[in-house]
């Protein structure tokens, strides 16, 4: 027997995730117990589906400090630059995934067993995660990642029974309480990261430079320029990282660019190249804005019911 349920868009303006009957018609209570743990991507999809959102907001302060907050050298690199210096892509993914999973209302927390975080972020891969020793090593790696995020003032921990909750702090890394941004005037500028980053597997296939430059591109206006020689001062990221990241995003069809030439007397050839960039498809500013302003009609989907009973319509 199937139960029809509905998900409504949250008050934060981020769309709920449609779920099709095809993906939910299997009755999980029938048959033998599955062997082994679910695949990494299945953990991620299930955890994201429970948020009933399709994107998550991140303050621009995570990517770049305001001009007034630049250091003595005028550099404006922020928490993203600090994470890049760790050379740990999983460090960045952990931060983004905790934000994606955390509740959209105070206290803005995410609570799952450590094994779930380990498997979702792939920390058990290559460690013999199927064995007790391998799982212990993977959990140790997760603890180190969490400790870095705590030390950087991006999250705080709170034990709830046998599980640990991770509570969001302001993305600036100042350790201040988190408030979900909904207005630039009230909460500072912010941008949205589509859950497509996870659902389309980009978190598994993108290189670290591409992930870093995707965040920078998402924080920009719909069409933008970014001279590579300015990236170190503006974002605390090396030119080589910026070039490699943008090249990969372009190859994946996520980013496009057009080239124009301007007269430049200091150039040996008298001209200088100007590139204008624009995110494509569901990553574009227009697509992300449209997704957050669609009507709040319920999205119906079916889920397995228990042993008996009539079909019902359930509103959330």
C-alpha positions as CSV (number, residue, x, y, z in Angstrom):
1,X,0.0,0.0,0.0
2,X,1.3,3.5,-0.9
3,X,0.9,6.7,1.0
4,X,0.8,10.0,-1.0
5,X,2.8,12.7,0.7
6,X,3.6,16.3,0.0
7,X,6.5,18.6,0.5
8,X,6.1,22.4,0.7
9,X,8.9,24.9,-0.1
10,X,10.6,26.1,3.1
11,X,10.3,29.6,4.4
12,X,13.8,30.2,3.4
13,X,12.7,30.3,-0.3
14,X,14.7,27.2,-1.3
15,X,12.6,24.8,-3.3
16,X,11.6,21.4,-2.0
17,X,12.9,18.3,-3.8
18,X,10.5,16.4,-6.0
19,X,10.5,12.7,-5.5
20,X,9.1,10.3,-8.0
21,X,7.0,7.2,-7.3
22,X,9.5,5.2,-9.3
23,X,12.2,5.8,-6.7
24,X,9.9,4.9,-3.7
25,X,7.8,2.0,-4.8
26,X,10.1,-0.6,-3.3
27,X,8.8,-1.8,0.0
28,X,11.8,-1.7,2.4
29,X,10.1,-4.1,4.8
30,X,9.9,-7.0,2.3
31,X,12.6,-9.6,1.5
32,X,15.9,-10.3,3.2
33,X,18.1,-7.7,4.8
34,X,20.5,-6.1,2.3
35,X,24.1,-7.2,2.5
36,X,26.7,-4.5,3.1
37,X,26.3,-0.7,3.5
38,X,24.6,1.4,0.8
39,X,26.7,3.1,-1.8
40,X,28.2,6.5,-1.0
41,X,26.0,8.3,-3.4
42,X,22.9,6.7,-1.9
43,X,23.8,8.0,1.5
44,X,24.2,11.5,0.1
45,X,20.9,11.4,-1.9
46,X,18.9,10.1,1.0
47,X,20.3,12.7,3.4
48,X,19.7,15.5,1.0
49,X,16.1,14.4,0.3
50,X,15.3,14.6,3.9
51,X,16.1,18.4,3.9
52,X,13.4,19.0,1.3
53,X,15.6,21.6,-0.3
54,X,17.4,21.9,-3.6
55,X,20.1,24.3,-2.6
56,X,21.8,25.8,0.4
57,X,22.8,29.5,1.0
58,X,26.4,30.4,1.9
59,X,27.5,33.9,2.9
60,X,30.0,35.6,0.5
61,X,32.2,36.2,3.6
62,X,33.2,32.6,3.4
63,X,34.8,33.2,0.0
64,X,36.0,36.8,0.4
65,X,36.3,39.4,3.1
66,X,34.9,42.9,2.6
67,X,37.3,45.5,1.3
68,X,37.2,47.2,4.7
69,X,38.3,44.0,6.4
70,X,41.3,43.4,4.2
71,X,44.6,42.9,5.9
72,X,47.5,45.4,5.9
73,X,48.6,44.2,2.4
74,X,45.1,44.6,1.0
75,X,44.5,40.9,0.7
76,X,40.9,39.8,1.1
77,X,41.2,36.0,1.3
78,X,38.8,34.4,3.8
79,X,37.9,31.0,5.2
80,X,37.9,29.4,1.7
81,X,41.6,30.4,1.3
82,X,42.4,28.9,4.7
83,X,40.8,25.6,3.7
84,X,42.7,25.6,0.4
85,X,45.9,25.8,2.4
86,X,45.1,22.5,4.1
87,X,45.1,20.9,0.6
88,X,42.2,18.8,1.8
89,X,39.2,18.7,-0.6
90,X,37.3,16.6,2.0
91,X,37.7,19.5,4.4
92,X,35.8,21.7,2.0
93,X,33.2,19.1,1.2
94,X,32.6,18.4,4.9
95,X,31.9,22.1,5.5
96,X,29.5,22.3,2.5
97,X,27.8,19.0,3.3
98,X,27.1,19.9,6.9
99,X,25.6,23.2,5.7
100,X,23.5,21.2,3.1
101,X,22.2,18.8,5.7
102,X,21.7,21.1,8.7
103,X,18.2,22.2,9.7
104,X,17.0,25.5,8.1
105,X,15.8,26.8,11.5
106,X,17.7,27.4,14.7
107,X,19.7,25.8,16.1
108,X,20.8,24.9,12.5
109,X,22.3,21.5,13.3
110,X,23.0,18.2,11.6
111,X,22.9,15.0,13.5
112,X,23.9,11.6,12.1
113,X,26.1,8.8,13.3
114,X,29.8,9.2,12.6
115,X,29.7,6.2,10.3
116,X,27.2,8.0,8.1
117,X,29.4,11.0,7.6
118,X,32.4,8.8,6.9
119,X,30.6,6.9,4.2
120,X,28.9,9.9,2.6
121,X,32.2,11.7,2.3
122,X,34.1,8.7,1.1
123,X,36.5,8.6,4.1
124,X,36.1,4.8,4.3
125,X,37.4,4.3,0.7
126,X,40.9,3.1,0.5
127,X,41.1,2.5,4.3
128,X,39.6,-1.0,4.4
129,X,36.4,0.6,5.7
130,X,34.7,-2.7,5.6
131,X,36.8,-4.0,8.5
132,X,36.7,-2.8,12.1
133,X,40.3,-1.4,11.8
134,X,39.4,0.3,8.5
135,X,36.2,1.9,10.0
136,X,38.2,3.1,13.0
137,X,40.8,4.7,10.8
138,X,38.1,6.4,8.7
139,X,36.3,7.7,11.8
140,X,39.6,9.1,13.1
141,X,40.0,11.0,9.8
142,X,36.5,12.3,10.2
143,X,37.3,13.5,13.7
144,X,40.3,15.4,12.4
145,X,38.2,17.1,9.7
146,X,35.6,18.1,12.3
147,X,38.3,19.4,14.7
148,X,39.7,21.7,11.9
149,X,36.2,23.1,11.2
150,X,35.7,23.7,15.0
151,X,39.1,25.3,15.3
152,X,38.4,27.6,12.4
153,X,35.2,28.7,14.1
154,X,32.9,27.3,11.3
155,X,30.9,24.8,13.4
156,X,30.6,23.7,17.0
157,X,29.9,20.2,18.4
158,X,27.3,19.1,20.8
159,X,26.8,15.5,22.0
160,X,23.3,14.1,21.9
161,X,23.2,10.7,23.4
162,X,25.6,8.5,21.4
163,X,25.6,10.8,18.5
164,X,27.3,14.1,17.8
165,X,25.4,17.1,16.5
166,X,27.2,19.7,14.3
167,X,25.9,23.2,14.8
168,X,26.6,25.9,12.2
169,X,28.4,29.0,13.0
170,X,28.8,32.2,10.9
171,X,30.7,31.5,7.7
172,X,33.2,34.3,8.4
173,X,35.0,32.1,10.9
174,X,34.6,34.6,13.7
175,X,32.8,32.0,15.8
176,X,29.6,34.0,16.0
177,X,26.1,32.4,16.0
178,X,24.7,31.4,12.6
179,X,21.6,33.0,11.2
180,X,20.3,31.6,7.9
181,X,20.6,34.4,5.3
182,X,17.5,35.5,3.5
183,X,18.2,39.2,2.9
184,X,21.4,40.9,1.7
185,X,20.5,44.0,3.6
186,X,20.0,42.2,6.9
187,X,22.4,39.2,6.7
188,X,25.0,40.3,4.2
189,X,25.5,39.1,0.6
190,X,25.1,35.3,0.0
191,X,24.9,32.9,-2.8
192,X,23.2,29.5,-3.2
193,X,24.9,26.2,-4.0
194,X,22.6,23.8,-5.9
195,X,22.3,20.3,-4.5
196,X,23.3,19.3,-8.0
197,X,26.8,19.5,-6.7
198,X,26.0,16.4,-4.8
199,X,23.2,14.7,-6.7
200,X,25.1,14.9,-10.0
201,X,28.3,13.5,-8.4
202,X,30.5,16.6,-8.9
203,X,31.8,16.2,-5.3
204,X,33.3,12.9,-6.4
205,X,34.6,13.9,-9.8
206,X,35.7,17.6,-9.5
207,X,39.3,18.4,-8.6
208,X,40.0,20.6,-5.6
209,X,40.8,23.7,-7.8
210,X,37.5,23.2,-9.7
211,X,35.5,23.1,-6.4
212,X,37.2,26.2,-5.1
213,X,36.6,28.2,-8.3
214,X,33.0,27.0,-8.5
215,X,32.3,28.6,-5.2
216,X,34.0,31.8,-6.3
217,X,32.0,31.8,-9.5
218,X,28.8,31.2,-7.6
219,X,29.5,34.2,-5.5
220,X,29.8,36.5,-8.5
221,X,27.2,38.4,-10.6
222,X,25.6,36.6,-13.6
223,X,28.4,37.8,-15.9
224,X,31.7,38.6,-14.4
225,X,35.4,39.2,-15.2
226,X,38.2,37.8,-13.0
227,X,41.8,38.6,-14.0
228,X,43.9,35.7,-12.8
229,X,46.7,38.0,-11.6
230,X,44.2,39.6,-9.2
231,X,43.0,36.3,-7.7
232,X,45.8,36.0,-5.0
233,X,45.0,39.4,-3.6
234,X,41.2,39.2,-3.9
235,X,40.7,35.6,-2.7
236,X,44.0,34.3,-1.3
237,X,44.1,31.7,-4.1
238,X,47.0,31.1,-6.4
239,X,46.8,32.0,-10.1
240,X,47.5,28.4,-11.1
241,X,44.6,27.1,-8.9
242,X,42.3,29.7,-10.5
243,X,43.4,28.8,-14.1
244,X,43.1,25.0,-13.5
245,X,39.7,25.4,-11.8
246,X,38.1,27.5,-14.5
247,X,39.5,25.3,-17.2
248,X,37.9,22.2,-15.6
249,X,34.6,24.0,-15.1
250,X,34.6,25.1,-18.7
251,X,35.3,21.5,-19.9
252,X,32.4,20.2,-17.8
253,X,30.1,22.8,-19.4
254,X,29.4,24.5,-16.1
255,X,31.2,27.7,-17.0
256,X,31.5,29.6,-20.4
257,X,33.4,32.6,-21.4
258,X,33.6,35.2,-24.1
259,X,36.8,37.1,-25.2
260,X,37.1,40.7,-26.0
261,X,40.1,42.9,-26.7
262,X,40.9,46.4,-25.4
263,X,43.6,48.8,-26.3
264,X,46.5,48.5,-23.8
265,X,49.5,50.8,-24.4
266,X,51.6,48.8,-22.0
267,X,51.2,45.6,-23.9
268,X,53.8,44.6,-26.5
269,X,51.1,44.0,-29.1
270,X,49.0,47.0,-28.0
271,X,46.0,45.0,-26.9
272,X,44.9,43.1,-23.8
273,X,42.5,40.2,-23.6
274,X,39.4,40.5,-21.5
275,X,37.4,37.4,-20.6
276,X,33.8,37.5,-19.4
277,X,32.5,34.4,-17.6
278,X,29.1,33.1,-17.0
279,X,27.8,30.0,-15.2
280,X,25.6,27.7,-17.3
281,X,22.4,25.6,-16.9
282,X,21.2,25.1,-13.4
283,X,24.3,26.9,-12.0
284,X,23.4,30.2,-13.6
285,X,22.2,33.1,-11.5
286,X,18.9,33.2,-13.4
287,X,18.3,29.4,-12.8
288,X,19.1,29.6,-9.2
289,X,17.0,32.6,-8.6
290,X,14.0,31.0,-10.5
291,X,14.3,27.9,-8.4
292,X,14.0,30.0,-5.2
293,X,11.0,32.0,-6.3
294,X,8.7,29.4,-7.8
295,X,5.1,29.1,-6.4
296,X,4.9,27.1,-3.2
297,X,2.6,24.4,-4.6
298,X,2.9,21.0,-3.0
299,X,5.0,18.4,-4.7
300,X,3.3,15.1,-4.4
301,X,5.1,11.8,-4.1
302,X,4.5,8.3,-2.9
303,X,6.2,6.5,-0.1
304,X,5.7,2.9,1.2
305,X,3.1,2.4,3.9
306,X,3.0,-0.2,6.6
307,X,1.1,-3.5,6.4
308,X,-2.4,-2.2,5.7
309,X,-4.6,0.9,5.4
310,X,-6.1,3.1,2.7
311,X,-4.1,5.5,0.7
312,X,-3.9,8.9,2.4
313,X,-2.8,12.4,1.4
314,X,-0.3,13.8,3.9
315,X,0.8,17.4,3.9
316,X,4.1,18.6,5.4
